[in-house]
Amino acid sequence: MRLRSVLVTAALGLVAVSLLLTAVTSPVVADTEYEISVEGSVDTPTRTVELEGATYNVSAIGKAQSGESIDVSVQAPDPDQDYNVYLYNSDRQIVEGESGEGNDTVTFDLTDLDAGTYVFAVQERGANQVIHPFVIKGFDTTIDAPASATVGDDVTVDVTTDRLSDNATNDRVEVVIAGDDQLTRTTATGSDDTFTATVDTGGLDPGSYRVYANIRGEEVVFDERVIFGVSDAQTLDLEEAESDDSGSSGGVGSGSQTTTADPATGTDQAPTTSADSTTLEPSTSTPTSDQSVTDDTAPTSGQASDGTGEDPTTETAEVLSPNQSQTTTDTVIPGFQLWLVGVVSLIFALVAKLSDI
């Protein structure tokens, strides 16, 4: 009788342990409460960036020149929370680090760092919480764009570049007109240090947009072409076109390539306007740890070094909550639960046998 009680107690204990381990090994999804901002950043269309096996939503890019210093501000979930801020280079290696506590600002010295794309990351207990892309400028870049236009107009944007670093290359100059949920990206043409982009606005809705220019090289880092220059953003107000009897929608520019994305699935749909210029309707999605979606993917064909060739990529933008991330952790012990069920079944069989004695 005592033996039967011991066996029943042991079986119940194993069942309890099984339930506990099942809860521990279930996937855990945690929303970060950290926020990061970098001095002198430019707002950009939101996209996801992969770093060390996880993806993060970013909607701004910082910029500074080699030899300068830059301030990075962090808002932490707790005033006493300790963390580290690291600067990753294009090889995803940490080149500098600073410690912080609570809501804090840390300063990075950029002396002796090459021009190119970098990433700041806030790390707590060995896990990155939030990231922020950053460019050490290889080109000083300025733009001249109109302050207003009518939907359907061709908008001319002039870009001027000035080389600052020997390692920077100018393989593509692109002009971006971005709103809250729409954008168009156009490859500028020109040579030396002066470029011009003619952007068709026929597929954009009336509203306020940001206009800026990127200088890109051919090397792919953080799943997109390296950025060697970013201009300050200017504001473009698009006004609604007056309707007429013919129902015409304005002229068509050249060099702009955008697509329309399904807001529910994020998949591309057929363009709704001309083949040369359509509108990106950004989608919403939940970041995953094995997939990265960027606004500028790896090149699929060659590109003229003066930036005069056609844009060789098909580009997609996503609009999500800025500078937030979700990290998924899934720890499972293979075969453990099946083994435990077998042991428990054997114990109950022994208990039933002993009951008959």
C-alpha positions in Angstrom: 0.0 0.0 0.0 2.8 2.4 0.9 4.6 1.5 -2.3 1.5 2.4 -4.3 1.3 5.8 -2.6 4.9 6.5 -3.3 4.5 5.6 -7.0 1.4 7.8 -7.3 3.2 10.7 -5.7 6.2 10.2 -8.1 3.9 10.1 -11.1 2.1 13.3 -10.1 5.5 15.0 -9.5 6.7 14.1 -13.0 3.4 15.4 -14.5 3.9 18.7 -12.7 7.6 18.9 -13.9 6.4 18.2 -17.5 3.9 21.0 -17.4 6.5 23.4 -16.0 9.1 22.5 -18.6 6.5 22.8 -21.4 5.8 26.4 -20.3 9.5 27.2 -20.1 10.3 25.9 -23.6 7.4 27.7 -25.3 8.3 30.6 -27.7 8.5 33.9 -25.9 7.9 37.2 -27.7 8.9 40.4 -25.9 8.4 44.0 -27.1 11.3 46.2 -26.3 10.6 49.4 -24.4 13.9 51.1 -25.5 14.0 54.1 -27.8 17.1 55.4 -29.5 17.8 58.7 -31.4 20.9 59.9 -33.1 21.9 63.6 -33.5 21.3 65.0 -37.0 19.2 62.1 -38.2 16.9 62.2 -41.3 13.5 60.5 -41.2 13.2 57.7 -43.8 10.5 55.2 -44.9 10.3 52.5 -42.3 12.1 49.2 -43.1 13.5 46.2 -41.3 17.2 45.6 -40.7 18.7 42.2 -39.6 21.4 42.1 -37.0 22.7 39.1 -35.2 19.8 36.9 -36.1 17.0 39.3 -35.2 15.2 42.0 -37.2 14.4 45.5 -36.2 12.2 48.3 -37.5 14.0 51.5 -38.4 12.7 54.8 -39.7 15.6 57.2 -39.6 19.3 57.4 -40.4 22.0 59.4 -38.7 25.0 61.0 -40.4 28.3 62.6 -39.5 31.8 63.0 -40.9 34.8 61.0 -39.9 36.8 62.7 -37.2 33.7 64.3 -35.6 31.8 63.1 -32.5 28.1 62.1 -32.4 25.6 62.0 -29.5 23.3 59.0 -29.1 20.3 59.3 -26.8 18.6 56.3 -25.2 15.3 56.1 -23.4 15.3 53.0 -21.1 12.2 51.3 -19.5 13.6 51.8 -16.0 15.6 54.8 -14.6 18.1 52.4 -13.0 18.5 50.1 -16.0 22.1 49.5 -17.2 22.9 48.8 -20.8 25.6 49.3 -23.5 25.4 51.1 -26.8 27.6 49.6 -29.5 28.6 50.8 -33.0 28.7 48.0 -35.6 30.6 48.5 -38.9 29.6 47.2 -42.3 31.1 43.8 -41.4 28.7 43.6 -38.4 31.7 43.9 -36.0 31.6 46.1 -32.9 34.1 49.0 -33.4 33.1 51.1 -30.4 31.0 50.9 -27.2 29.7 53.1 -24.4 27.7 52.3 -21.3 24.5 54.0 -20.2 21.9 54.0 -17.4 18.2 55.0 -17.6 17.5 57.9 -20.0 21.0 58.8 -21.0 23.1 60.3 -23.8 26.4 58.8 -24.8 29.0 60.3 -27.1 31.0 58.4 -29.8 34.3 59.6 -31.3 34.3 58.8 -35.0 38.1 59.5 -35.5 39.8 57.1 -37.9 36.5 55.4 -39.0 36.0 54.9 -42.8 33.1 56.3 -44.6 30.1 54.0 -45.0 27.0 52.5 -43.4 27.1 51.6 -39.7 24.5 50.6 -37.0 24.1 51.8 -33.4 22.6 49.1 -31.1 21.4 49.3 -27.5 22.3 46.0 -25.8 21.0 44.8 -22.4 22.3 41.6 -20.8 23.8 40.5 -24.1 20.7 41.0 -26.2 20.2 43.9 -28.7 17.0 45.8 -27.9 16.8 48.5 -30.6 19.1 49.7 -33.4 19.6 52.9 -35.5 21.4 53.0 -38.9 24.2 55.6 -39.2 26.3 56.9 -42.1 29.8 58.3 -41.9 29.7 60.5 -44.9 32.0 59.9 -47.8 30.2 62.7 -49.7 28.7 66.0 -48.5 25.3 66.0 -50.3 22.9 68.9 -50.8 19.6 69.1 -52.8 17.6 71.9 -54.3 13.9 71.0 -54.6 10.6 73.0 -54.9 8.6 73.6 -51.7 5.3 72.9 -53.4 3.8 71.3 -56.5 0.5 69.9 -57.9 -0.1 66.2 -58.0 0.8 65.1 -61.6 3.5 67.6 -62.0 7.1 66.6 -62.8 9.3 67.8 -59.9 12.9 68.5 -60.7 15.4 67.9 -57.9 19.1 69.0 -58.3 21.8 67.2 -56.2 25.2 68.4 -55.5 28.0 66.2 -54.1 31.4 66.9 -52.6 33.8 64.0 -52.0 35.0 63.8 -48.4 36.7 60.4 -48.3 38.9 58.4 -50.6 37.2 55.1 -49.9 33.7 56.5 -50.9 32.3 55.7 -54.4 29.4 57.3 -56.2 27.7 54.4 -58.1 24.1 55.7 -57.8 22.5 59.0 -56.8 18.9 58.5 -55.8 16.2 61.1 -54.9 13.5 60.0 -52.5 10.1 61.6 -52.0 8.5 60.0 -49.0 5.3 60.6 -47.1 3.7 58.7 -44.2 2.5 55.8 -46.4 3.8 56.5 -49.9 7.1 57.1 -51.6 8.8 57.3 -54.9 12.5 56.7 -55.6 14.2 58.1 -58.7 17.8 57.6 -60.0 19.4 61.0 -60.8 21.5 61.5 -63.9 24.6 63.6 -64.3 28.4 63.5 -63.8 31.2 64.7 -61.6 29.4 66.4 -58.7 26.1 67.6 -60.2 23.0 65.4 -60.8 19.4 66.0 -61.6 16.3 63.8 -61.0 12.9 64.5 -62.6 10.2 62.9 -60.4 6.7 62.2 -61.6 4.2 62.8 -58.8 1.1 61.5 -60.7 0.8 58.4 -58.4 1.1 60.3 -55.1 -1.7 61.6 -53.0 -2.0 65.2 -51.9 -0.1 65.9 -48.7 3.3 66.8 -47.2 6.4 64.8 -48.2 10.1 64.7 -47.3 12.6 65.0 -50.2 16.2 63.9 -49.7 19.0 62.3 -51.7 21.2 59.2 -51.1 24.7 58.5 -52.5 25.2 54.7 -52.8 28.1 52.5 -53.6 27.9 48.9 -55.0 28.9 46.9 -51.9 25.9 45.4 -50.1 25.9 45.9 -46.3 23.0 45.3 -43.9 21.1 43.8 -46.9 21.2 47.0 -49.0 23.7 49.0 -51.0 26.2 50.9 -48.8 25.3 54.6 -48.3 28.1 57.1 -48.6 26.0 60.3 -48.4 22.6 61.5 -47.2 21.3 65.0 -47.7 19.2 67.0 -45.3 15.5 66.6 -46.0 13.3 69.3 -47.5 9.5 69.5 -47.4 7.4 69.2 -50.5 3.7 70.0 -50.2 1.7 68.4 -53.0 -1.7 70.0 -53.8 -4.6 68.3 -55.4 -4.9 68.8 -59.1 -8.0 70.6 -60.4 -10.3 68.2 -62.3 -11.1 68.7 -65.9 -13.4 67.1 -68.5 -10.7 65.0 -70.1 -9.8 63.3 -66.8 -6.1 63.5 -67.5 -3.8 62.9 -64.6 -0.7 64.9 -65.5 2.6 64.1 -67.2 4.9 61.1 -66.8 8.5 61.4 -65.8 11.3 59.0 -66.3 13.7 57.0 -64.1 11.2 56.4 -61.3 10.5 52.8 -60.4 8.1 52.0 -57.6 5.5 49.3 -56.9 2.3 48.8 -55.1 2.2 46.5 -52.0 -0.8 44.8 -50.5 -1.3 46.3 -47.0 -2.5 43.0 -45.6 0.2 40.7 -47.0 3.0 42.9 -48.1 3.1 41.3 -51.5 3.5 43.2 -54.7 0.5 44.0 -56.9 0.3 45.1 -60.5 1.1 48.9 -60.8 -2.0 51.1 -61.0 -0.5 53.8 -63.1 2.1 53.9 -65.9 4.9 51.4 -66.1 7.5 54.1 -65.6 6.2 55.6 -62.4 3.9 54.0 -59.8 3.3 54.3 -56.1 4.5 52.3 -53.2 1.7 51.5 -50.8 3.6 50.3 -47.7 2.5 47.3 -45.8 2.5 46.3 -42.1 3.9 43.1 -40.9 5.4 41.5 -37.8 9.2 41.3 -38.0 10.7 37.8 -37.8 14.1 36.5 -36.9 14.9 34.9 -40.3 13.7 37.4 -42.8 14.9 41.0 -43.6 13.0 43.4 -45.9 14.9 46.5 -47.0 14.2 49.5 -49.1 17.2 48.8 -51.3 18.1 45.2 -52.1 21.3 43.8 -53.6 22.0 44.8 -57.2 21.0 42.3 -59.9 23.0 43.9 -62.7 25.9 46.3 -63.3 25.6 50.0 -62.7 27.4 52.9 -64.3 29.9 54.5 -61.9 28.6 58.0 -62.7 25.1 57.1 -61.5 23.6 57.6 -64.9 22.3 54.1 -65.5 18.8 52.8 -64.8 18.0 51.6 -61.3 18.7 47.9 -61.4 16.6 46.9 -58.4 13.0 46.5 -57.5 12.4 48.2 -54.2 9.8 47.9 -51.5 9.1 49.9 -48.3 7.2 49.0 -45.2 5.6 51.4 -42.8 5.6 50.1 -39.2 6.2 51.6 -35.7 9.6 53.4 -35.8 12.6 52.2 -33.9 10.9 49.3 -32.2 11.7 45.6 -32.4 10.4 42.2 -31.5 12.7 39.4 -30.5 11.5 35.8 -30.5 13.2 33.2 -28.4 12.3 29.5 -28.9 14.1 26.9 -26.8 13.0 23.3 -27.1 14.6 20.1 -25.8 14.0 17.6 -28.7 12.3 14.4 -27.7 12.1 15.3 -24.0 8.3 15.5 -23.7 7.8 12.2 -25.5 10.3 10.5 -23.2 8.6 12.0 -20.1 5.1 10.8 -21.3 6.5 7.3 -21.7 7.9 7.3 -18.2 4.7 8.6 -16.7 2.7 5.9 -18.6 5.0 3.2 -17.3 4.6 4.4 -13.7 0.8 4.4 -13.9 0.8 0.9 -15.3 2.9 -0.2 -12.4 0.4 1.5 -10.0 -2.5 -0.3 -11.7 -0.7 -3.6 -11.4 0.0 -3.1 -7.7 -3.6 -2.3 -7.1 -4.6 -5.7 -8.2 -2.2 -7.4 -5.8 
